[in-house]
Amino acid sequence: MAKDKNSNPEHKEGPVATAIEEQTAKLPSDIFLWASLGSMAASLVLQATGHRNRSLFVGQWAAPFLLLGLYNKLVKLEGHD
């Protein structure tokens, strides 16, 4: 017999994580995709205008935005504990 994924009390989320997940689940996943694309575009503009260090800094935001979008989607599909 398969166990329910939420049946083990040792694997529960804390109150802070639960509160954050409840709030971020309200955001559309597109926001994170557009934020990622926006950071890449801003990085390109900064690079073209000669602000190399700022360009590299802003360009590195794309991956975390995409990861946050995936996390947001997982919370929406699977829910929190």
Residue frames as a rotation matrix with the C-alpha (Angstrom) as fourth column:
MET 1
0.579 0.815 0.000 0.00
0.815 -0.579 0.000 0.00
0.000 0.000 -1.000 0.00
ALA 2
-0.227 -0.676 0.701 1.45
0.635 -0.649 -0.420 3.40
0.739 0.350 0.576 -1.00
LYS 3
-0.223 0.071 -0.972 1.94
0.887 -0.399 -0.233 5.96
-0.404 -0.914 0.026 1.70
ASP 4
0.825 0.483 0.293 0.49
0.548 -0.810 -0.208 9.42
0.137 0.332 -0.933 1.38
LYS 5
0.000 -0.906 0.423 3.28
0.611 -0.335 -0.717 11.94
0.792 0.258 0.554 0.72
ASN 6
-0.132 0.012 0.991 2.03
-0.484 -0.873 -0.054 14.09
0.865 -0.487 0.121 3.62
SER 7
0.729 0.553 -0.404 1.66
0.014 0.578 0.816 11.27
0.684 -0.601 0.413 6.14
ASN 8
0.104 -0.784 -0.612 5.12
0.910 0.323 -0.259 11.64
0.400 -0.530 0.747 7.73
PRO 9
0.931 0.335 -0.146 5.10
0.364 -0.826 0.430 14.50
0.023 -0.454 -0.891 10.26
GLU 10
0.213 -0.932 -0.292 8.92
0.520 -0.145 0.842 14.70
-0.827 -0.331 0.454 10.12
HIS 11
-0.618 -0.453 0.643 8.70
0.767 -0.169 0.619 16.01
-0.171 0.876 0.452 6.55
LYS 12
0.539 0.842 -0.006 6.41
0.835 -0.535 -0.132 18.97
-0.114 0.066 -0.991 7.16
GLU 13
-0.166 -0.512 0.843 7.30
0.543 -0.761 -0.356 22.49
0.824 0.398 0.404 6.09
GLY 14
-0.676 -0.138 -0.724 7.80
0.707 -0.401 -0.583 25.15
-0.210 -0.906 0.369 8.73
PRO 15
0.292 0.889 -0.353 5.36
0.727 -0.446 -0.522 28.02
-0.621 -0.104 -0.777 9.19
VAL 16
-0.039 -0.362 -0.931 7.56
-0.306 -0.883 0.356 30.52
-0.951 0.299 -0.077 7.35
ALA 17
-0.944 -0.328 0.027 7.97
-0.096 0.354 0.930 28.31
-0.315 0.876 -0.366 4.26
THR 18
-0.405 0.874 0.268 4.24
0.885 0.448 -0.124 27.54
-0.228 0.187 -0.955 4.26
ALA 19
0.352 0.538 -0.766 3.35
0.369 -0.832 -0.415 31.25
-0.860 -0.136 -0.491 4.44
ILE 20
-0.397 -0.578 -0.713 5.76
-0.478 -0.532 0.698 32.12
-0.783 0.618 -0.065 1.63
GLU 21
-0.950 0.041 0.311 4.45
0.256 0.675 0.692 29.30
-0.182 0.736 -0.652 -0.57
GLU 22
-0.058 0.998 -0.017 0.85
0.871 0.042 -0.490 30.36
-0.488 -0.043 -0.872 -0.01
GLN 23
0.349 0.158 -0.924 1.65
-0.050 -0.981 -0.187 33.92
-0.936 0.111 -0.335 -1.10
THR 24
-0.555 -0.654 -0.515 3.88
-0.548 -0.179 0.817 33.08
-0.626 0.735 -0.259 -4.08
ALA 25
-0.704 0.365 0.609 1.38
0.567 0.806 0.172 30.52
-0.428 0.467 -0.774 -5.38
LYS 26
0.354 0.870 -0.344 -0.92
0.472 -0.484 -0.737 33.48
-0.808 0.098 -0.581 -6.06
LEU 27
-0.049 -0.468 -0.883 1.57
-0.571 -0.712 0.409 34.90
-0.820 0.524 -0.232 -8.60
PRO 28
0.945 0.308 -0.108 1.25
-0.251 0.474 -0.844 33.86
-0.209 0.825 0.526 -12.24
SER 29
0.429 -0.819 0.381 4.25
0.553 0.571 0.606 31.83
-0.714 -0.050 0.698 -13.42
ASP 30
0.567 -0.166 0.807 4.65
0.743 -0.320 -0.588 34.17
0.356 0.933 -0.058 -16.39
ILE 31
0.970 -0.201 0.135 6.00
-0.238 -0.891 0.387 36.87
0.042 -0.408 -0.912 -14.06
PHE 32
0.439 -0.854 0.279 9.16
-0.087 0.268 0.959 34.87
-0.894 -0.445 0.044 -13.47
LEU 33
0.198 -0.322 0.926 9.65
0.912 0.406 -0.054 34.19
-0.359 0.855 0.374 -17.19
TRP 34
0.733 0.130 0.668 9.23
0.458 -0.820 -0.343 37.86
0.503 0.557 -0.661 -18.06
ALA 35
0.881 -0.470 0.049 11.56
-0.337 -0.552 0.763 38.88
-0.331 -0.689 -0.645 -15.23
SER 36
0.238 -0.807 0.541 14.18
0.409 0.588 0.697 36.52
-0.881 0.055 0.470 -16.60
LEU 37
0.239 -0.089 0.967 13.81
0.966 -0.075 -0.246 37.84
0.095 0.993 0.068 -20.14
GLY 38
0.936 0.153 0.317 13.86
0.128 -0.987 0.100 41.40
0.329 -0.053 -0.943 -18.80
SER 39
0.660 -0.751 -0.007 17.11
-0.174 -0.161 0.972 40.83
-0.731 -0.640 -0.237 -16.94
MET 40
0.018 -0.648 0.761 18.69
0.794 0.472 0.383 39.42
-0.608 0.598 0.523 -20.10
ALA 41
0.485 0.228 0.845 17.50
0.766 -0.578 -0.283 42.43
0.423 0.784 -0.454 -22.12
ALA 42
0.988 -0.142 0.064 18.74
-0.154 -0.839 0.521 44.85
-0.020 -0.525 -0.851 -19.46
SER 43
0.374 -0.899 0.229 22.08
0.222 0.327 0.918 43.04
-0.900 -0.293 0.322 -19.43
LEU 44
0.109 -0.284 0.953 22.34
0.987 0.145 -0.069 43.40
-0.119 0.948 0.296 -23.21
VAL 45
0.782 0.239 0.576 21.62
0.351 -0.932 -0.090 47.13
0.515 0.272 -0.813 -23.01
LEU 46
0.865 -0.501 -0.011 24.15
-0.230 -0.417 0.879 47.62
-0.445 -0.758 -0.477 -20.22
GLN 47
0.168 -0.820 0.547 26.76
0.601 0.525 0.603 45.66
-0.781 0.228 0.581 -22.19
ALA 48
0.260 0.009 0.966 26.09
0.938 -0.242 -0.250 47.76
0.231 0.970 -0.071 -25.31
THR 49
0.854 0.111 0.508 26.46
0.052 -0.990 0.130 50.99
0.517 -0.085 -0.852 -23.35
GLY 50
0.024 -0.995 0.098 29.81
-0.170 -0.101 -0.980 49.98
0.985 0.007 -0.171 -21.87
HIS 51
0.104 0.067 0.992 28.69
-0.984 -0.135 0.113 49.05
0.142 -0.989 0.052 -18.33
ARG 52
-0.194 -0.267 -0.944 30.31
-0.431 0.887 -0.163 45.61
0.881 0.375 -0.288 -18.37
ASN 53
-0.970 -0.230 -0.085 30.29
-0.025 0.441 -0.897 44.91
0.244 -0.868 -0.433 -14.61
ARG 54
-0.480 0.868 0.126 26.66
-0.656 -0.260 -0.708 45.96
-0.582 -0.423 0.695 -14.21
SER 55
0.085 0.482 -0.872 25.76
-0.941 0.327 0.088 43.92
0.328 0.813 0.481 -17.28
LEU 56
-0.552 -0.368 -0.748 27.28
-0.163 0.928 -0.336 40.77
0.818 -0.064 -0.572 -15.79
PHE 57
-0.967 0.208 0.150 25.55
-0.145 0.037 -0.989 41.39
-0.211 -0.977 -0.005 -12.46
VAL 58
-0.181 0.969 -0.170 22.09
-0.824 -0.244 -0.511 41.91
-0.537 0.047 0.842 -13.98
GLY 59
-0.052 0.114 -0.992 22.56
-0.842 0.530 0.105 39.08
0.538 0.840 0.069 -16.49
GLN 60
-0.877 -0.345 -0.334 23.05
-0.117 0.828 -0.548 36.62
0.466 -0.442 -0.767 -13.64
TRP 61
-0.599 0.726 0.338 19.52
-0.630 -0.167 -0.759 37.28
-0.494 -0.667 0.557 -12.41
ALA 62
-0.135 0.606 -0.784 17.98
-0.915 0.227 0.333 35.25
0.380 0.762 0.524 -15.27
ALA 63
-0.522 -0.129 -0.843 18.73
-0.047 0.991 -0.122 31.80
0.851 -0.024 -0.524 -13.82
PRO 64
-0.969 0.194 -0.155 17.37
0.180 0.121 -0.976 32.55
-0.171 -0.973 -0.153 -10.31
PHE 65
-0.426 0.865 -0.264 14.18
-0.823 -0.492 -0.285 34.00
-0.377 0.096 0.921 -11.82
LEU 66
-0.113 0.363 -0.925 13.69
-0.710 0.622 0.331 30.82
0.695 0.694 0.187 -13.86
LEU 67
-0.771 -0.212 -0.601 14.35
0.217 0.800 -0.560 28.65
0.599 -0.562 -0.570 -10.79
LEU 68
-0.856 0.517 -0.015 11.85
-0.210 -0.374 -0.904 30.66
-0.473 -0.770 0.428 -8.77
GLY 69
-0.201 0.794 -0.574 9.34
-0.979 -0.137 0.154 30.17
0.043 0.593 0.804 -11.59
LEU 70
-0.339 0.022 -0.941 9.86
-0.240 0.965 0.109 26.40
0.910 0.263 -0.321 -11.49
TYR 71
-0.956 -0.020 -0.294 9.48
0.275 0.293 -0.916 26.38
0.105 -0.956 -0.275 -7.71
ASN 72
-0.630 0.765 -0.134 6.31
-0.636 -0.607 -0.476 28.46
-0.446 -0.215 0.869 -8.02
LYS 73
-0.117 0.580 -0.807 4.90
-0.852 0.359 0.381 26.03
0.511 0.731 0.452 -10.58
LEU 74
-0.607 -0.176 -0.775 5.71
0.118 0.945 -0.306 23.02
0.786 -0.277 -0.553 -8.39
VAL 75
-0.954 0.291 -0.076 4.00
0.023 -0.180 -0.983 24.61
-0.300 -0.940 0.165 -5.39
LYS 76
-0.338 0.874 -0.349 0.93
-0.916 -0.391 -0.092 25.27
-0.216 0.289 0.933 -7.53
LEU 77
-0.051 0.305 -0.951 0.82
-0.645 0.717 0.265 21.71
0.762 0.627 0.161 -8.89
GLU 78
-0.327 -0.203 -0.923 1.81
0.348 0.882 -0.317 19.76
0.878 -0.425 -0.218 -5.78
GLY 79
0.739 0.574 0.354 0.88
-0.070 -0.457 0.886 22.19
0.670 -0.680 -0.298 -3.05
HIS 80
-0.350 -0.817 0.459 2.76
-0.662 -0.131 -0.738 22.58
0.662 -0.562 -0.495 0.19
ASP 81
-0.809 -0.053 -0.585 2.70
0.258 0.863 -0.435 20.19
0.528 -0.503 -0.684 3.14
